[in-house]
Amino acid sequence: MLFGKYSLLNSVASMDVCIQRFKKMCGCTTVEALEGATLHPAQVLKIEQKKGTLNYESDADLVFLDDNLSVHATFIAGKPVWLKKDGLVTNIMHLKYHMNNKNTKKHC
């Protein structure tokens, strides 16, 4: 059950850690684990037209992950809001966007 925007109820684990653990415990594929955290909750809430998919006209809320499912960048409404320092997409994003925007946070 989600609490707020960023954590699971009564959990200190981040969403990427939860997905990693789910995948390992269930033996499912990466796609199945990601759908369990994105598409399926959106379907239950009946908001899959805008959330949980990469469909045309869905919200551009994106998370860039590496093969280990570690977060490298986060976008809300198509705008970068968090980039991992020296992450996979950091240098590319600095070329495309002005990252000194007050709504953008850089973390280590």
ABEGO torsion letter per residue (X at the ends): XBBEAABBBGBABBAAAAAAAAAAAAGBBAAAAAAAAAAAAAAAAGAAAABGBABBGBBBBBBBBBAAGBBABBBBGGBBABBBBGBAAAAAAAAABBAABAABBBBX
